[in-house]
Each structure stands twice: as C-alpha cells, then as structure tokens.
Amino acid sequence: MATFRFLHCADLHLDSPLRGLEADPDAPVDKIRGATRDALQNLVNFAIEQHVDFVVAAGDLYDGDWQDWRTGRFLLDQIRRLTDENIPFIAIRGNHDAASVITNNLRMPGEAARLLDHRRPETFRLPDLQVAIHGQSFATRAVTDNIARTYPPPVPGWFNVGVLHSSVGARPLHDNYAPCSVDELRSHDYDYWALGHIHQRRVLAERPWIVFPGNLQGRHARETGPKGACLVTFEDRVPTVERLTFDLARWERCRVDVSGASTFDDCLMRCREDLIGAIGTGADTYAIRVEFHGSTAANGVLRSQSEHLVNEVRAIALALGGPDTWIEQVIVATTPPTGRLSLEGDGVAGEIGRVLAELQSEVSSLTASDGAKLPALSNLRSQLRATGAPDMGDALNDAAISAALEDAAELLATLLGGEGQDRAD
C-alpha cells in the first residue's frame, strides 16, 4: 500500500450570511464577509503547495441555497484548481446543503471530483493509492436515520475512509442528525472516519481515528479560536493526524477578571492585559467579545456607563491590534464587593424584585415552545430559525434567559441603590 497524505475539512459554509455586523460602522464587514472564501482558498493553496493526494469534505459546503451564483462558481473554481493538479476532491452534503435544500445544480469539474450520492452510500476508489472513500450525502435537511449503519464493508487490503455528517451522539446546540455512536463507527473496521457537523475540533477516537476537524472559518462569537482542517498522513500502514489552521478572520472571547479592582481605570488596565493575550499573530482580523466578571467596587460605574466602557475598550483594542481588531460586544457580569444590592421591601425596588423572582421561578415555562407567557420570545426564536440559523434559536434556552434575568436584577439593584452615580474619570 502506498504512502499518501490527504486533507479532511468540513463545514465550509461558503458565503454564510452575516447577521448584525452591518449595524456597527466599526465592524470589518468586508473582511469577515469574505472570510469563508479566504479560508477555502488557503486550504487549496496548501493542498497544491504540499502536493497532497486528495481532499475530503464532510458536508455543509454551503450555508443554505445560493443567494448568488458566484457562491457556487467560487467553489467550483477552487475544486478545479485541485483537479488541475491531479488532486481528487470528494465531498458529501450535510444538513445545510442537503439535496432538497440546494436547488441550484452543482456539476463537479471532471471525474476527479465527486459529490457522493444522497440516495444510498457510495464508494469512491483511488486505485493508485488503494484508498476507498465511503459516504452518503444528506437527502433532506433533517436526516434522523442512522445512515452510517448501511455503509459498506471495507475494501480488503485498502485504506478505508468513512465520510459522515453527524453529531455522533447528542451534543448541546447541535441537532442529532444521522445519529450513531463511536462503537458503531468502530464496528465498520475503517481506518479513518472523516466527520462533519460539529464546529469545534474534536478527536473521538484514535483506533481508528474518528475526527471532527471543526469548521474551516468561524462565523460568530460562539465559534472561537483557530479554525481549519486536518492533514492525515498514512505511512508504514499507520495514519497520523495533524491540525492545520486556515482562517484569516478569528473570533475570540476575552474574559476579564476584575475581582478586587477599585476603579474604572483599574478594570481597563486588566482588560488591556487580557486583550494582549487574545490578539495573537495567527489571523489577519480579530472579532473579540469582552466579558467583565468578578466582584469589584467599580461594579456600578461599569454597569451604568456602558457606552463609555465600550468606547474605552475599543480604543484599547485599536491601539493594540489596529483597525482589523474589532470589539464585537462588551458584557458586564460583575458584582459589587458585598454581593448584590437588595431588591426587597415595600417600595419600587421591592416590587421589581418580586417580578424578577417570579420570572426566574418560571423560566422553563417562559421559554416553552408555545410561548404562552412570553410570546415575544417564541416569535424571536421562530424568526431566527427562519433565517436558517437553528443554532442561534437554540441559544434562547433556560440558561440564557436565566442569566439575562440575573443581569437585569444586578443592574436595577445597582441603579436603584445609587451606586452608579459616580462618574468615570
């Protein structure tokens, strides 16, 4: 059996729509909008420069049906760059680019590129390498059957790769499509499982390798850190896996612990120190969400002068990283040194406290799908799902609503207690 190398990528989400960035005039919208294309181009450049033997893509090449033919044309141009260098490209469809979702016809450029069948598992063979690639595309957006169960047996004596779009068990904020287990995948006796659907890099097993490479490019504040693909090398009949980074625009979260800080300026100094760590050298553009937490005497001014705080944090980021370092959001989750101020008594503060306490006690019913007690929340969730972003709709869960109520109680207690009257210097 020959020695060879291949790239495993997934969840390209080409031209994924940006939601909310245009509302901020300081956001590097053009760079983030083009980031999914830049990441794919980086992957193709690497594949050609390093002369890899083939590329496997495990679903979600697109983020829903094309709004513009240029999306499909860009992908085909990149695949053609590979095949012109005799690098085969083999892919499956996932839930976002299922056969029933993508109405535009995608014709792969030549026999060296293949989009595997959605009606049944298909095997694509590379005889010169003695490699067999088994996979099945999604026919519809929500595939609830265990399609891996019907994947064919391995080709004897060959290196066998299974390509599957699945969460491999239920995972938070991800629908359990094509459900299966690690043990079920092992039972196929393949040498490598190229998975897609989970946007974080994860290795579920090493014998055989069962790998999520993560998505090629982060798209919002919950998809943080370096993004890319996996380089798999088969030598002396043993595969090894190396993580590669291809993103140019990177999302990060910067948690600033201001416990014990006495003043607004003290908090900004700590923020500056943590931003230095968050702004690395691995990406051209950074989108950073800053979260202040901890018990501090500056709690009141942080909460009551939010616009001033955001402007100061953005000025720090600009000085450290230049115009391509953007502060996406600033969150204040601090508390006063003595704990939360009281929302009790017979006056306005007490009434507000009772309302918030009642809401907290009924969070589950507030977030229920029927939305009987909070129809606006149910409507918002429906609108988010209609945009093709179910993960954002799922984020409106009990924990998120409970945390929002906690923040509201903290801010109201601070303002009613008079702590927020001190001005920042």
C-alpha positions as CSV (number, residue, x, y, z in Angstrom):
1,M,0.0,0.0,0.0
2,A,1.3,3.4,-1.0
3,T,2.3,6.2,1.4
4,F,-0.1,9.2,1.0
5,R,-1.5,12.3,2.6
6,F,-4.9,13.9,2.4
7,L,-6.8,16.9,3.8
8,H,-10.0,16.4,5.8
9,C,-12.2,19.5,6.1
10,A,-15.9,20.1,6.8
11,D,-18.5,22.8,7.3
12,L,-17.1,25.4,4.9
13,H,-20.4,27.3,5.0
14,L,-19.3,29.4,2.0
15,D,-20.7,32.9,2.0
16,S,-22.5,32.3,5.2
17,P,-24.7,35.4,5.8
18,L,-23.6,37.9,8.5
19,R,-26.3,38.9,11.0
20,G,-26.0,42.1,12.8
21,L,-22.4,43.2,11.8
22,E,-23.6,45.8,9.4
23,A,-25.3,47.6,12.3
24,D,-21.8,48.5,13.7
25,P,-20.0,51.0,11.5
26,D,-16.7,49.9,13.0
27,A,-17.1,46.3,12.1
28,P,-14.7,45.0,9.4
29,V,-17.7,43.7,7.5
30,D,-16.0,43.1,4.2
31,K,-13.1,41.1,5.7
32,I,-15.5,38.9,7.7
33,R,-17.9,38.5,4.9
34,G,-15.1,37.2,2.6
35,A,-13.5,35.1,5.4
36,T,-15.1,31.8,4.4
37,R,-13.8,32.1,0.8
38,D,-10.3,33.2,2.1
39,A,-10.2,30.1,4.3
40,L,-11.1,27.7,1.5
41,Q,-8.5,29.4,-0.8
42,N,-5.9,28.9,1.9
43,L,-6.7,25.2,2.1
44,V,-6.5,24.8,-1.6
45,N,-3.2,26.7,-1.7
46,F,-1.8,24.4,0.9
47,A,-3.0,21.3,-0.8
48,I,-1.3,22.3,-4.1
49,E,1.9,23.5,-2.5
50,Q,2.3,20.4,-0.4
51,H,1.1,18.0,-3.2
52,V,-1.4,16.2,-1.0
53,D,-3.0,13.2,-2.7
54,F,-6.7,14.1,-2.2
55,V,-9.1,16.2,-0.2
56,V,-12.3,15.1,1.6
57,A,-15.0,17.5,2.7
58,A,-17.6,16.2,5.2
59,G,-20.7,18.3,4.4
60,D,-22.1,21.8,4.7
61,L,-20.2,23.3,1.8
62,Y,-22.8,26.0,1.6
63,D,-25.0,27.7,4.2
64,G,-28.3,27.0,2.5
65,D,-29.4,27.6,-1.0
66,W,-27.2,30.0,-3.0
67,Q,-28.3,33.6,-3.0
68,D,-25.8,34.3,-5.7
69,W,-24.4,32.0,-8.4
70,R,-21.0,33.4,-7.6
71,T,-21.0,31.2,-4.5
72,G,-21.2,28.0,-6.5
73,R,-18.8,29.3,-9.1
74,F,-16.2,30.1,-6.4
75,L,-16.4,26.6,-5.0
76,L,-16.1,25.0,-8.5
77,D,-13.1,27.3,-9.3
78,Q,-11.3,26.1,-6.1
79,I,-12.1,22.4,-6.8
80,R,-10.9,22.9,-10.4
81,R,-7.6,24.2,-9.1
82,L,-7.2,21.0,-7.2
83,T,-8.2,18.7,-10.0
84,D,-5.9,20.5,-12.4
85,E,-3.1,19.5,-10.1
86,N,-4.4,15.8,-10.1
87,I,-5.8,16.2,-6.5
88,P,-9.2,14.5,-6.3
89,F,-11.9,16.2,-4.3
90,I,-14.6,14.0,-2.6
91,A,-17.4,15.5,-0.7
92,I,-20.8,14.8,0.9
93,R,-23.8,17.1,1.5
94,G,-24.8,17.9,5.1
95,N,-27.9,19.4,6.7
96,H,-27.3,23.0,5.3
97,D,-26.6,21.9,1.8
98,A,-28.8,18.8,1.6
99,A,-30.1,17.8,-1.8
100,S,-33.6,19.1,-1.0
101,V,-32.1,22.5,0.1
102,I,-29.7,23.3,-2.8
103,T,-31.9,23.8,-5.8
104,N,-29.0,25.0,-8.0
105,N,-27.3,22.3,-9.9
106,L,-23.7,21.7,-9.0
107,R,-21.7,19.9,-11.7
108,M,-18.3,18.8,-10.4
109,P,-15.4,19.6,-12.7
110,G,-14.3,16.2,-14.1
111,E,-14.1,12.7,-12.8
112,A,-11.5,13.5,-10.1
113,A,-14.2,15.4,-8.2
114,R,-17.2,13.7,-6.7
115,L,-20.2,14.7,-4.6
116,L,-21.3,11.3,-3.2
117,D,-24.9,10.1,-3.7
118,H,-27.7,11.1,-1.3
119,R,-29.9,8.1,-2.1
120,R,-27.5,5.4,-0.7
121,P,-23.9,5.1,0.5
122,E,-21.4,5.3,-2.3
123,T,-17.8,4.3,-2.6
124,F,-15.2,6.3,-4.5
125,R,-12.0,4.5,-5.2
126,L,-8.5,5.7,-5.8
127,P,-6.8,2.6,-7.2
128,D,-3.3,4.1,-7.5
129,L,-3.3,4.7,-3.7
130,Q,-5.5,1.7,-2.8
131,V,-7.9,4.1,-1.0
132,A,-11.7,3.6,-0.7
133,I,-13.8,6.5,0.4
134,H,-17.3,5.6,1.6
135,G,-20.0,8.2,2.3
136,Q,-23.6,9.4,1.8
137,S,-24.9,12.9,1.3
138,F,-28.0,14.2,3.1
139,A,-31.2,14.0,1.0
140,T,-33.0,16.4,3.3
141,R,-32.1,19.0,5.9
142,A,-33.1,16.7,8.9
143,V,-31.7,13.2,8.4
144,T,-32.8,11.3,11.5
145,D,-31.9,7.8,10.4
146,N,-28.6,6.1,11.2
147,I,-27.3,6.2,7.7
148,A,-23.8,5.0,8.8
149,R,-25.4,1.6,9.6
150,T,-25.7,0.9,5.9
151,Y,-22.2,2.0,4.9
152,P,-20.5,-0.9,3.0
153,P,-17.8,-3.2,4.5
154,P,-14.2,-2.1,4.0
155,V,-12.3,-3.0,0.8
156,P,-9.9,-5.7,1.9
157,G,-6.2,-4.6,2.0
158,W,-7.1,-1.0,1.2
159,F,-7.1,2.2,3.3
160,N,-10.8,2.8,4.0
161,V,-12.2,6.3,4.8
162,G,-15.8,6.8,6.1
163,V,-17.2,10.3,5.4
164,L,-20.2,11.2,7.6
165,H,-22.1,14.4,8.6
166,S,-23.3,13.6,12.1
167,S,-23.0,14.8,15.7
168,V,-22.2,11.1,16.7
169,G,-24.5,11.4,19.8
170,A,-26.5,14.3,21.1
171,R,-24.4,17.5,21.7
172,P,-25.5,20.9,23.1
173,L,-26.7,23.4,20.4
174,H,-26.4,20.7,17.6
175,D,-29.3,18.7,16.2
176,N,-28.7,15.0,16.4
177,Y,-28.6,14.3,12.7
178,A,-27.6,10.9,11.3
179,P,-27.4,9.5,14.9
180,C,-24.8,6.9,15.6
181,S,-22.2,6.1,18.2
182,V,-18.4,5.8,18.3
183,D,-18.7,2.0,18.8
184,E,-20.9,1.7,15.7
185,L,-18.4,3.5,13.6
186,R,-15.6,1.3,15.0
187,S,-17.5,-1.8,14.0
188,H,-17.1,-0.9,10.3
189,D,-13.3,-1.5,10.5
190,Y,-12.5,1.6,8.5
191,D,-9.1,3.2,9.0
192,Y,-10.4,6.8,9.4
193,W,-13.7,8.5,9.9
194,A,-13.9,12.0,8.4
195,L,-16.8,13.6,10.3
196,G,-18.6,17.0,9.9
197,H,-21.3,18.9,11.6
198,I,-19.6,19.9,14.9
199,H,-17.8,23.1,14.5
200,Q,-15.2,22.5,17.2
201,R,-12.1,20.3,16.6
202,R,-12.6,17.0,18.4
203,V,-10.9,13.6,18.2
204,L,-13.4,11.0,19.4
205,A,-11.1,8.0,19.0
206,E,-7.6,7.2,17.6
207,R,-8.1,3.4,16.9
208,P,-9.4,4.1,14.4
209,W,-9.2,7.8,14.0
210,I,-12.7,9.4,14.3
211,V,-12.3,13.1,13.9
212,F,-14.2,16.4,13.6
213,P,-11.8,18.9,12.1
214,G,-14.2,21.8,13.1
215,N,-15.3,24.4,10.6
216,L,-12.9,26.0,8.2
217,Q,-13.8,29.5,9.3
218,G,-15.5,30.8,12.5
219,R,-18.7,32.7,11.7
220,H,-19.8,34.3,15.0
221,A,-18.9,34.8,18.7
222,R,-19.6,31.2,19.6
223,E,-17.1,29.8,17.1
224,T,-13.9,31.0,18.7
225,G,-10.3,30.2,18.2
226,P,-8.2,28.9,15.3
227,K,-10.2,27.1,12.6
228,G,-9.0,24.9,9.8
229,A,-8.7,21.3,8.7
230,C,-6.8,18.1,9.4
231,L,-3.8,16.7,7.5
232,V,-3.8,12.9,7.6
233,T,-0.6,11.1,6.7
234,F,-0.5,7.3,6.1
235,E,3.0,5.9,6.3
236,D,4.1,2.4,7.3
237,R,0.5,1.4,7.5
238,V,-0.1,3.9,10.3
239,P,-2.2,7.1,10.0
240,T,-1.2,10.2,11.9
241,V,-3.3,13.4,12.1
242,E,-2.1,17.0,12.2
243,R,-4.3,20.0,12.9
244,L,-3.9,22.9,10.4
245,T,-5.2,26.4,10.6
246,F,-6.6,28.2,7.6
247,D,-8.7,31.1,8.9
248,L,-7.9,34.7,8.4
249,A,-10.7,36.2,10.5
250,R,-10.9,34.9,14.0
251,W,-13.5,35.2,16.7
252,E,-12.3,35.3,20.3
253,R,-13.8,35.7,23.8
254,C,-11.8,37.7,26.3
255,R,-12.8,37.1,29.9
256,V,-11.5,39.9,32.2
257,D,-11.5,39.1,35.9
258,V,-11.8,42.4,37.7
259,S,-12.1,40.9,41.2
260,G,-10.8,43.4,43.8
261,A,-10.4,46.2,41.2
262,S,-11.1,49.5,42.9
263,T,-11.7,51.9,40.0
264,F,-12.9,52.0,36.4
265,D,-9.3,52.6,35.3
266,D,-8.1,49.5,37.2
267,C,-10.7,47.5,35.2
268,L,-9.4,48.9,31.9
269,M,-5.8,48.1,32.8
270,R,-6.8,44.4,33.4
271,C,-8.8,44.5,30.1
272,R,-5.7,45.7,28.3
273,E,-3.6,42.9,29.7
274,D,-6.1,40.2,28.7
275,L,-6.6,41.7,25.2
276,I,-2.8,41.4,24.6
277,G,-3.2,37.6,25.1
278,A,-6.4,37.4,23.0
279,I,-4.8,39.2,20.0
280,G,-2.4,36.7,18.5
281,T,-0.4,36.5,15.3
282,G,-2.4,33.7,13.6
283,A,-5.1,35.8,12.0
284,D,-5.3,39.0,10.0
285,T,-8.6,40.1,11.5
286,Y,-10.0,39.6,15.1
287,A,-13.6,39.9,16.3
288,I,-13.5,39.8,20.1
289,R,-16.2,39.6,22.7
290,V,-15.1,41.1,26.0
291,E,-16.7,39.9,29.3
292,F,-16.0,41.6,32.6
293,H,-16.7,39.4,35.7
294,G,-15.8,39.3,39.4
295,S,-16.6,41.3,42.5
296,T,-15.4,44.9,42.2
297,A,-16.0,48.3,43.7
298,A,-16.3,49.6,40.2
299,N,-19.4,47.5,39.5
300,G,-21.7,50.5,39.5
301,V,-19.8,52.6,37.0
302,L,-19.1,49.6,34.7
303,R,-22.8,48.9,34.5
304,S,-24.2,52.5,34.4
305,Q,-21.7,53.9,31.9
306,S,-21.8,51.1,29.4
307,E,-21.3,53.3,26.3
308,H,-18.2,54.9,27.8
309,L,-16.9,51.5,28.7
310,V,-17.4,50.2,25.2
311,N,-15.6,53.2,23.7
312,E,-12.6,52.7,26.1
313,V,-12.3,49.0,25.3
314,R,-12.5,49.7,21.6
315,A,-9.8,52.3,21.9
316,I,-7.5,49.8,23.7
317,A,-8.1,47.2,21.0
318,L,-7.4,49.7,18.3
319,A,-4.1,50.6,19.9
320,L,-3.1,47.0,20.4
321,G,-4.2,45.4,17.1
322,G,-5.0,48.2,14.7
323,P,-8.2,48.7,12.7
324,D,-8.6,45.0,12.0
325,T,-9.2,44.2,15.7
326,W,-12.9,44.8,16.3
327,I,-14.7,44.5,19.7
328,E,-17.9,42.7,18.8
329,Q,-19.5,43.2,22.2
330,V,-18.7,44.2,25.8
331,I,-20.6,42.3,28.5
332,V,-20.6,43.3,32.2
333,A,-21.3,40.4,34.6
334,T,-19.7,41.9,37.7
335,T,-21.0,42.2,41.2
336,P,-20.4,44.7,44.0
337,P,-17.9,43.7,46.8
338,T,-20.7,42.9,49.2
339,G,-22.7,40.9,46.7
340,R,-25.9,42.0,45.0
341,L,-27.7,45.0,46.4
342,S,-31.1,44.3,47.8
343,L,-34.3,44.4,45.7
344,E,-36.5,43.9,48.7
345,G,-39.0,46.0,50.6
346,D,-42.4,47.6,50.0
347,G,-41.3,50.3,47.5
348,V,-40.4,50.2,43.8
349,A,-37.3,48.2,44.4
350,G,-39.2,45.5,46.2
351,E,-41.9,45.3,43.5
352,I,-39.2,44.9,40.8
353,G,-37.5,42.3,42.9
354,R,-40.7,40.3,43.2
355,V,-41.4,40.4,39.5
356,L,-37.9,39.3,38.6
357,A,-38.1,36.5,41.2
358,E,-41.4,35.3,39.7
359,L,-39.9,35.3,36.2
360,Q,-36.8,33.3,37.4
361,S,-39.1,30.7,39.0
362,E,-40.9,30.2,35.7
363,V,-38.0,30.3,33.2
364,S,-38.9,26.9,31.8
365,S,-42.4,27.9,31.0
366,L,-41.2,31.3,29.7
367,T,-39.0,29.5,27.1
368,A,-41.5,26.8,26.3
369,S,-42.2,26.4,22.6
370,D,-45.8,27.6,22.9
371,G,-44.6,30.9,24.3
372,A,-47.8,31.3,26.2
373,K,-46.3,33.6,28.9
374,L,-43.7,35.3,26.7
375,P,-44.9,35.3,23.1
376,A,-42.2,37.8,22.0
377,L,-39.5,35.2,22.9
378,S,-41.3,32.5,21.0
379,N,-41.6,34.8,18.0
380,L,-37.9,35.7,18.1
381,R,-36.9,32.0,18.2
382,S,-39.2,31.4,15.1
383,Q,-37.7,34.3,13.3
384,L,-34.1,33.1,14.0
385,R,-34.9,29.6,12.8
386,A,-36.5,31.1,9.6
387,T,-33.2,32.7,8.8
388,G,-31.6,29.3,8.6
389,A,-29.7,29.6,11.9
390,P,-31.2,27.0,14.2
391,D,-28.2,27.1,16.5
392,M,-29.0,30.8,17.3
393,G,-32.6,29.9,18.0
394,D,-31.5,27.1,20.3
395,A,-29.3,29.5,22.2
396,L,-32.5,31.0,23.6
397,N,-32.7,28.3,26.3
398,D,-33.4,28.3,30.0
399,A,-29.8,29.0,31.0
400,A,-29.6,32.0,28.6
401,I,-32.8,33.6,29.8
402,S,-32.0,32.9,33.5
403,A,-28.6,34.7,33.0
404,A,-30.3,37.6,31.3
405,L,-32.7,38.0,34.3
406,E,-29.7,37.8,36.7
407,D,-28.0,40.6,34.8
408,A,-31.2,42.7,34.8
409,A,-31.6,42.3,38.5
410,E,-28.0,43.3,39.1
411,L,-28.2,46.4,37.0
412,L,-31.5,47.5,38.5
413,A,-30.2,46.9,42.1
414,T,-27.1,48.9,41.3
415,L,-29.0,51.9,39.8
416,L,-31.7,51.9,42.5
417,G,-29.1,51.7,45.2
418,G,-27.4,54.8,43.9
419,E,-24.0,53.1,43.3
420,G,-24.0,54.1,39.6
421,Q,-23.9,57.8,40.3
422,D,-20.1,58.1,40.4
423,R,-18.7,59.2,37.1
424,A,-15.7,57.6,35.4
425,D,-12.6,59.8,35.0
